[in-house]
Amino acid sequence: MREFEFYLPTRVLFGKGVVENIGKETAKLGKSALIVTGQASARKTGLLKRVGDSLKKSRVKTTLFEGVEANPSLETIKKGTKLAKEKECEVIIGLGGGSPMDAAKAIAVLTTNPAPLTNYFGRNKVKEAPLPIIAVPTTAGTGSEINPYAALTNTDKAPPRKEILIDLSIFPKVALVDPELTLSLPASVTAETGIDAFSHALESYLSNRSRPLSEALASEAIRLLVCYLPKVMKNLKDINARSYTLYASLLAGIAIAQSGTILVHGMSYRLTTDLGLSHGKACAILLPVVSEFNLSQGHPKLISLSRCLGESTEDLTTKEIVKKVITRIENLITELSLPQNLKTRKVGKELIAEFAQEVMRNKAKLTNNPRSVTLNDVIEMYEKALWGEE
């Protein structure tokens, strides 16, 4: 059996209504909290009031930092940090999807460490312990509540670039994972965050850094997501399906915290910053082509992956199994009403080449990918994903 290391310092509370515990959980960590949330959904759904009431009951003073955008910018983090310092906050609460939780992590870092935040992009560069973080996800996809990653937009670069802050110190202290909070999500957000969770699970499972525990978590997440995501899309108020989908997202988040992601995520960043695609849509159009590339020459986990996807492999050749796996992934994307390519040549060869060259500089993703990749390989995958089959 392989040796492995597994690190998970986050205390997880999972279940319907667990968000009501936020007051007493926060009070254990400090007497004043900055609530970091998105544009308006937490307020509209009444979640913000519920959280505020629970914190007030536990005598925790609160300050609201609202309006975090997708892929938070450096400017947003600076504003949040300034507010946290002015109000002498002792705890940072990330309330919402991946972006508010990632912003909360970055604000927690910059409140105790000297600016600029760009000093901490990369892996384990944070010197002083950040403020403690509590994460409350309202989507089933990003896994930010249970991992040491913060995806941010480096607006100091022209054009802006999506970059990742990775540090063990930004694992949230507590994650309150409440399926009821996902019931208000529209179909589009459900689909886009759901495919992100699926991508996390699949990428972790195939990753060169996959280990026995992360592999078990990722495979279960894959199995659950292919079963329950389509059920949620058919009935957005199905709390049972919502619960299993959120649980699977949690498992996938734990898995990538151990294994990291591979080329799907590495190739997705420029599609978000340059083409304006949501992260979920970027993953959706890349998943089939990158998976086909990685599996086409065979993979030790190919048969077990097929079984996770609910596919029989008896008496099939490697080529036939790969085709079934890719077809199953494509069918899932179709069931979620997500695009499988952009069907357009508006993205020219020069820009694709630029995207590919940047991917080739991402050594972490290249090393983690199960198959060695060349610049031409990446260009071809981008062309297929963006233009569709020739």
N, C-alpha and C positions, 0 to 999 in steps of 0.2 A: 504493500500500500504506500502511496505517495505521502511524503511529509508535507505539512501545510501550516500556515498561520491564519488565524481568524480573529479579527478585532471588531467589536461592536459595542461601543460604550453608551449607546442610547437606550434609555428606558422607554419601552413601547407600551402604550395603553390602547387596545383595539376594541372597538365595539360601538353599538348604537348608544349615543348619549354621553360618551366619554369626554366630549368637549366641556361638559359641565365641571370637570375636575380641574380646569385650567387655573382657577383662582388658587386653590390649595397647592397645586404643583408649582406655580410661580412663586408663591409666598415662601416656599422652601429655599428659593434661590436668591430672593431679593425683595425689597419693599417698593420698588418703582420699576415700571416696565414700559418699553417703547413697543407699541403694536405696529408692525409693518404689514401693510396690506395693499391690494391692487386698486383698480380704478374706482369701482363702486359696488361690485356684486356682494361683498360681505355686508355692506350697509343695507342694500336692497332686500336681501334675504332675511335680515334680522339677526344674522350671525354676530355682527359686530356688537350689537346690544347685549346679546347673550353672553359673549365673552367679557364685555365691560361690566355687566352685572356680577358675574362670577368673581372677577378680579376685585371689584368694590367690596363684595361680601367678605373676601379674604384680606381686606384692608391693604390692597396693593394699589399704589398710585399709578395712573396710566397717562401716557401721552400717545396720541395717534399720529402716525406717519402714513398718509394715504396717497394713492395715485401711482404706485410703482408700475412701470410699463413692462412689456415683454422684453426679455433679455436686458435687464436693468443697466443703465448707463453710469459712467463714473460720476456724472453730475448728480444723478439721483442718490447715489451712495454718499456723496459729500453732504447733500442736504440732510439726509437721514442721520448721518454721523453728527453733524452740527447740532441737530435737535436733541439727540441722545445725550450729548455732552452738556448742553444748556440745561436740560431737565434732570441731569445727574441720574440717568437711568442705570439700573443694576442688572436688568434682564432684557433681552430682545426676543420678542414673539413674532414669528413669521406666520402669517395667517393668509392662506390662499393657495394658489397653484405654485408651480416651481419658481416663478420669478419673485414673488414676495418672500418666499423662503430663502432663495439665494441672496436676495438683497439684505435680508435679516442677517445672514451669515457674514456678508461683507461689512455691514455696519458694525456688527459685533467685533470684527477684526480691527477696523479703523478707529473705533472708539478707544482702544487700548494700545494701539500701535501707531507710530508716526506715519503720516502721509508721505508719498502718494500710494494709493491702493495697488498701482501697477507693480510696486516692489514685491508684492506677494503672489502675483500670477505665476503659475507653475506649481511645483510640488514642495510642500513642507518648508515654506519660507517664513512663516509667521513666527516672530520671536516671543512676544508676550501673549499670555493666555487671553483669548477674546472674552467678552462678556458672555455669560451662559445664554444659550439659545433654546427656546421652546418652539417646536414646529407643529402647526395644525394644517394638514393638507385638506384642500377642498376639491381636489381633482385626483383621479386615479391614473397616475402616469409617471410623474417625474422621479419619484422616490427620494426627493431632496430631504424629506423628513428623516431619512435613515442613512444618509451618505455624507462623505466629507468633501463634496464638490459644490462650487458656486459658479454658474455660467453667467458671464457678464459681458457687456459691450464696451470694448476699449475705445472710447470716443477721442482719445488723444491721438489715435492713428487716423490717417486719411487715405482711403475711406475707413470708417470704423470697422473693427474686427471683433468677432466673438472670441473671448478667451476664458480660460478656466482657472479658478483658484482652487487648489487641492491641498487640504491640510487636515491632519487628524484632529486638530483642535477645534474644527468647525462642525464636527458631528454634533447634532443637537443633544442637549442633556435629556430632553423628554420629547417624545412624539405622541401626540394625541390623534389617533387615527380613527375617525368616526364616519362610518358609511353614510349616515343620514345627511352629512354635509355635501355629499355628491348628488343628492336627489334633484337639486335645482339646476344641474348642468344641462345645457342644450345638447342636442345630438352632435353638433359639429365639434364642440369641445370634448365631449365624451369620446368621440372617435379619435381625435387627434392626440389626446393624452393617452388613450388606450393603446394606440399603435406605438407610442413612445415606450410604454411599459413592456409591450411585446418585444420591441427592438432591444431594450435593455436585457430582457431575459435571454433572447436568442444570441445576442452578442456575448454576453457573459458565458453562456453555455459553450460557445465555440472558441472563446478566448484562449490564447496560449497561457494566460495566468489563471485559468479556471482550476479550481481545486475541489476535492470531494464535497465539502460542505456547500460551497457556492454552486457547484454543479447540481447538487440535489435541490437547492432552492430555485435555481433557474429552470430546471426541467419541470418542476411543479408549477412554476409561474406560467410557463408556456402552455402546459396542459389546461390550466384553469382559464387562461385568457382566450384560447381558441374555443373553449366551451361557453364561457359566460359573457364575453364582449358582444357577440351577436345577439344574445338574449337581452342585454341591456339596450341595444339599439332598437329592438322590437318593442320594448316597454321601458321607457326611461324611469318609471316609478317602481320598477321591480327591485325592492330593497335586498332580496336574497342575492340576485345577480350582481347588484351594485356592491354588496359586501364581499363577494368572492373576487370581483374585479379589483376592488381596492386592496384586498388581501394579497392578490397576485402582484399588484404593483409594489406593495411593500416587500414581498419576497424578492422581486426583481431588483429593487433598490438596494436591498442588503447584498444581493449577489454582485452587482457592479461595484459596490463599495469594496469588495474583496478582489475582484478580477479586472475592473475597468471595462471599457468598451473597445470596439474595434473600428473597422473602416466605415461602417454605416454612419456612426456619429462623426468620425473624422472628416468625412466628405460632406456632411450636412451643414457645417458651419457657414460656408460661403453662400449656400442656397438661402440661408436665413438673412444674412446681412446684405447681400447684393441683390437677391431676387425678391426679397420680401415674403418668402414662404414661412409659414409657421414651422416650428421645429417638428411637429408631428407629420405635417405634409412632406417635409424634406425627408424624414425617415421613411415614409411610405413609398416614395418613388425610388429610394435607394435600396430598400430591403431586398426586393427580388433580384436585382442585378448583382449586388454585392454577395448575396447568399449563393447565387448560382456560380459566381466566380470562385468563392471559397470552397464550395462543395463539389464542383465539377470533376475534380481529380480524385474524389473520394475523401472521406474523413473518418477517423476512428469512431466518432459518435453519430455517424450518419443514420444507422439503423435505429439507435435509441431516440434520436431526434424525430425520426419518422413516426415512431410510436407515440411520442409526446404530442405530436400533431394529429394523432388518431388514424394514421395511415398504416396499412398492412404492407409488409415487404417480402412476403413469402414468394420464393421462386423468381424474384426480380433481379435484374442486373444492377450494378452501381448506377449506370446512366439512367435506368428506369426509376430507381429510387430517388435520385436527384430531381428528376422531372416531377415526380409526385410531390416532393417536398416543396419545390418552387411553386407548383400549381396551387398547393394548399395555402401558401403564404399569399399568393395573388388573390385567391378566393376570399381570404380573410379581409384583405384590403378592400376588395369589392363590396363585401358585406358591410363594411364600415363607411361606404360611399366616399372613399378617399382616392385620389388620383394615383395611377401607376406610372405615369410619366407626364410631362408638360405638353407633349404633342406640339411642340413648336420649335422653330429654328431661330427664334429671336435671341437666344443665347448662342453667340458665335463661337467659332473654333478658338479664337484668341483668348476669349474670356474663360472658356473651358480649360485651355492649357494653363492659364494663370491659376485657376482653382486647383488643378492637378499638381502643379508645382508646389503650391502651399501645403497640400496634403503630404507630399513627399518630404516635407520638412518636419512633419509631425512624427518624430521618431517613436514616441510612446505608442501611437496607434499602429504604426507599421510593425513594430516589434510584437505587439499583442495580437495582430491579425494572424489567423491560422495558416494562411498561404502567403508566401512572398509575393510582393507586388512591384511592378515597374511603373514608370511614368506613363508609358503607353497603355498599360492595363487600366490605370485610373482614368485616363482620358476616354478610353473606350467605354468604361462603365458610366461615366458622366454623360457621354453622348447617347447611350442607350436609355439612361434614366430620363434625360431631358428631352430627347427627340422621339423616343419610342423606337420600336423595331424598324429597321430599314427595309 
